[in-house]
Amino acid sequence: MSQQILVVDDDPHIRQLLVFALGKAGFVTHEAGDGEAALEAVAAARPDLIVLDINLPRMNGLDVCRRVRADGDTPILFLSSRDDEIDRVLGIELGADDYVVKPFSPREIVARVTAILRRTQARPAPPQPQAAAIVRGRLSLDPEGWSATWSGQEAALTVTEFSILSTLAATPSKVFTRDAIIDRLRGPGFAVTDRTIDSHIRNLRGKFAKLGGHDVVETRAGVGYRLGPCLGADASA
């Protein structure tokens, strides 16, 4: 079955260009011209990926992304009419998988869509389920319940954030490169790139810092990340 792509942009000309290019590449396409219509299309079509303009009428693309991320991990490729670093960083922190600035080549969009879907659908053997909780200092992870707590307080993590933390916690002495983390996460429901790992780590740190956990993840400069001591001390890394 052909993969389905939802193209969301308030410019009919841009939608026409992308629909033509994606259709020529073998994708089934759907269109929406504003944020509210985009959410309706997501509910009706259940697309495999969303090409989403940030500057939309009625509801902007960042708000659409928040709503989509609240319900699942559908890959999102953001489009923007300006190279605004704040929008780009915020979009990635919300869970976008890539970001393209207008004007762009339809061929580039097709290539990026294909690359994201290829990563999403890679299916290596999943890790063995762990029956017991993983405990380190004040951090406790329940892999079967997909929950994380700090000193008994639950941290509201996304699926991707929990999976990254579980990867680090499973081998706490190991420093994981970004590529190694991506390899662990590849599979159905995940669309993670080396461009977004840092953002997910930053989100993890922020959520645990609010609970008093400033040393959950350590950075090894030039290498990657590993689990911290999880004792509640201020992290300097």
C-alpha positions as CSV (number, residue, x, y, z in Angstrom):
1,M,0.0,0.0,0.0
2,S,1.3,3.5,-0.9
3,Q,2.3,5.7,1.9
4,Q,0.1,8.7,2.6
5,I,1.4,12.2,2.9
6,L,-0.6,15.2,4.2
7,V,0.5,18.5,2.7
8,V,-0.5,21.5,4.8
9,D,0.1,25.0,3.4
10,D,-2.2,28.0,2.9
11,D,-0.6,28.7,-0.6
12,P,-2.5,26.6,-3.2
13,H,0.4,26.9,-5.6
14,I,2.8,25.3,-3.1
15,R,0.3,22.6,-2.3
16,Q,-0.1,21.9,-6.0
17,L,3.7,21.6,-6.6
18,L,4.2,19.3,-3.6
19,V,1.2,17.1,-4.4
20,F,2.4,16.7,-7.9
21,A,6.0,15.9,-6.9
22,L,5.0,13.5,-4.1
23,G,2.4,11.8,-6.3
24,K,5.0,11.3,-9.1
25,A,7.2,9.7,-6.4
26,G,4.5,7.2,-5.7
27,F,2.9,8.7,-2.5
28,V,-0.8,9.1,-1.9
29,T,-1.4,12.8,-1.0
30,H,-4.0,14.8,1.0
31,E,-4.2,18.5,1.3
32,A,-5.2,21.1,3.9
33,G,-5.1,24.9,3.7
34,D,-5.1,25.9,7.4
35,G,-4.4,24.4,10.8
36,E,-7.9,23.3,11.7
37,A,-8.4,21.6,8.4
38,A,-5.0,19.9,9.0
39,L,-6.2,18.4,12.2
40,E,-9.4,17.2,10.6
41,A,-7.3,15.6,7.8
42,V,-5.0,13.9,10.3
43,A,-8.0,12.3,12.1
44,A,-9.6,11.2,8.8
45,A,-6.6,10.1,6.7
46,R,-4.1,8.9,9.4
47,P,-1.2,10.0,7.2
48,D,2.3,8.4,7.4
49,L,3.9,11.8,7.4
50,I,2.9,15.5,7.5
51,V,4.5,18.3,5.4
52,L,3.5,21.2,7.6
53,D,3.8,25.0,7.0
54,I,4.5,27.0,10.2
55,N,2.7,30.2,9.1
56,L,-0.9,29.0,8.8
57,P,-4.2,30.9,9.2
58,R,-6.6,30.0,12.1
59,M,-4.0,27.8,13.8
60,N,-0.3,28.0,13.1
61,G,1.9,25.0,12.4
62,L,3.5,24.9,15.8
63,D,0.1,24.5,17.5
64,V,-0.8,21.8,15.0
65,C,2.4,20.0,15.8
66,R,1.6,20.2,19.5
67,R,-1.8,18.7,18.9
68,V,-0.5,15.9,16.7
69,R,2.3,15.1,19.2
70,A,-0.2,14.8,22.0
71,D,-1.9,11.9,20.1
72,G,1.1,10.1,18.5
73,D,4.4,10.2,16.7
74,T,3.4,10.9,13.1
75,P,6.6,12.2,11.4
76,I,6.5,15.9,10.6
77,L,8.5,17.9,8.1
78,F,8.2,21.7,8.8
79,L,8.1,24.3,6.1
80,S,8.8,28.0,6.8
81,S,8.9,31.2,4.8
82,R,11.8,32.5,6.8
83,D,15.0,31.1,8.3
84,D,14.0,32.0,11.9
85,E,16.2,30.1,14.3
86,I,13.6,30.4,17.1
87,D,10.9,28.8,15.0
88,R,13.3,26.1,13.8
89,V,14.5,25.2,17.3
90,L,11.0,25.3,18.8
91,G,9.7,23.1,16.0
92,I,12.4,20.5,16.6
93,E,11.8,20.6,20.4
94,L,8.1,20.0,19.7
95,G,9.1,16.8,17.9
96,A,9.4,17.8,14.2
97,D,11.7,15.5,12.3
98,D,13.1,18.0,9.8
99,Y,12.8,21.7,8.7
100,V,13.0,23.3,5.3
101,V,13.0,27.0,4.5
102,K,11.1,28.4,1.5
103,P,11.9,28.7,-1.3
104,F,12.7,25.0,-1.8
105,S,12.9,22.5,-4.5
106,P,10.0,20.0,-4.6
107,R,12.6,17.3,-5.4
108,E,14.3,18.2,-2.0
109,I,11.0,17.7,-0.2
110,V,10.5,14.4,-1.8
111,A,14.0,13.3,-0.8
112,R,13.6,14.4,2.8
113,V,10.2,12.8,3.1
114,T,11.6,9.5,1.7
115,A,14.5,9.7,4.1
116,I,12.3,10.3,7.2
117,L,10.0,7.4,6.2
118,R,12.9,5.1,5.6
119,R,14.2,5.8,9.1
120,T,10.7,5.4,10.6
121,Q,10.1,2.1,9.0
122,A,13.4,0.5,9.8
123,R,12.6,-2.6,11.9
124,P,15.6,-4.1,13.7
125,A,15.0,-6.7,16.4
126,P,13.5,-4.9,19.4
127,P,15.2,-5.0,22.8
128,Q,14.1,-7.7,25.2
129,P,11.4,-6.4,27.6
130,Q,12.5,-5.8,31.1
131,A,10.1,-7.0,33.8
132,A,11.8,-5.1,36.7
133,A,12.1,-1.4,37.1
134,I,15.5,0.3,36.5
135,V,16.6,2.2,39.5
136,R,19.6,4.6,39.7
137,G,19.8,7.0,42.6
138,R,16.5,8.9,42.7
139,L,15.5,7.9,39.2
140,S,13.2,4.9,38.6
141,L,12.0,3.6,35.2
142,D,9.2,1.1,34.6
143,P,9.8,-0.2,31.0
144,E,6.6,-2.1,30.9
145,G,4.5,0.8,32.2
146,W,6.5,3.4,30.2
147,S,6.7,5.6,33.2
148,A,9.6,7.5,34.9
149,T,9.7,8.9,38.4
150,W,12.2,11.1,40.4
151,S,11.9,10.6,44.1
152,G,8.4,9.2,43.6
153,Q,7.3,12.1,41.4
154,E,6.3,11.1,37.9
155,A,8.0,12.9,34.9
156,A,5.7,13.4,31.9
157,L,7.9,12.1,29.1
158,T,7.1,11.5,25.5
159,V,7.6,8.1,24.0
160,T,10.8,9.2,22.4
161,E,12.2,10.8,25.6
162,F,11.4,7.7,27.7
163,S,13.0,5.5,25.1
164,I,16.2,7.6,25.0
165,L,16.4,7.6,28.8
166,S,15.8,3.8,29.0
167,T,18.6,3.3,26.4
168,L,21.0,5.2,28.6
169,A,19.8,3.6,31.9
170,A,20.1,0.0,30.5
171,T,23.9,0.5,30.3
172,P,24.6,3.3,32.8
173,S,28.4,3.3,32.4
174,K,28.4,3.5,28.6
175,V,28.7,6.7,26.7
176,F,26.3,6.6,23.7
177,T,26.9,8.5,20.5
178,R,24.0,10.1,18.8
179,D,24.1,7.5,16.1
180,A,24.1,4.7,18.7
181,I,21.0,6.2,20.3
182,I,19.2,6.5,16.9
183,D,20.1,2.8,16.2
184,R,18.4,1.8,19.4
185,L,15.2,3.8,18.6
186,R,14.7,2.8,15.0
187,G,11.4,1.0,14.5
188,P,7.7,1.6,14.2
189,G,6.6,4.8,15.9
190,F,10.0,6.5,15.9
191,A,11.4,9.1,13.5
192,V,14.5,10.4,15.2
193,T,17.5,12.0,13.5
194,D,20.9,13.2,14.8
195,R,19.5,16.7,14.4
196,T,16.8,16.0,17.1
197,I,18.7,13.9,19.7
198,D,20.1,17.0,21.4
199,S,16.7,18.6,21.6
200,H,15.2,15.5,23.2
201,I,18.1,15.4,25.7
202,R,17.5,19.1,26.5
203,N,13.8,18.4,27.1
204,L,14.6,15.4,29.3
205,R,17.0,17.6,31.4
206,G,14.4,20.3,31.7
207,K,11.6,18.0,32.9
208,F,13.8,16.4,35.5
209,A,15.3,19.7,36.6
210,K,11.8,20.8,37.6
211,L,11.6,17.8,39.9
212,G,15.1,18.5,41.4
213,G,17.0,16.1,39.1
214,H,19.8,18.1,37.6
215,D,22.2,15.2,37.0
216,V,20.1,12.7,35.0
217,V,22.1,12.9,31.7
218,E,25.8,13.7,31.4
219,T,27.4,15.0,28.2
220,R,30.8,13.7,27.1
221,A,32.1,16.4,24.8
222,G,32.8,15.2,21.3
223,V,31.4,11.7,22.1
224,G,27.8,11.7,23.2
225,Y,25.7,11.1,26.3
226,R,25.4,8.7,29.3
227,L,23.2,8.4,32.4
228,G,24.3,10.6,35.2
229,P,24.5,9.6,38.9
230,C,20.9,10.8,39.5
231,L,21.5,12.0,43.0
232,G,20.0,15.5,42.5
233,A,23.2,17.5,42.3
234,D,23.5,20.4,39.9
235,A,24.9,19.1,36.6
236,S,27.8,21.0,35.2
237,A,28.1,19.0,32.0
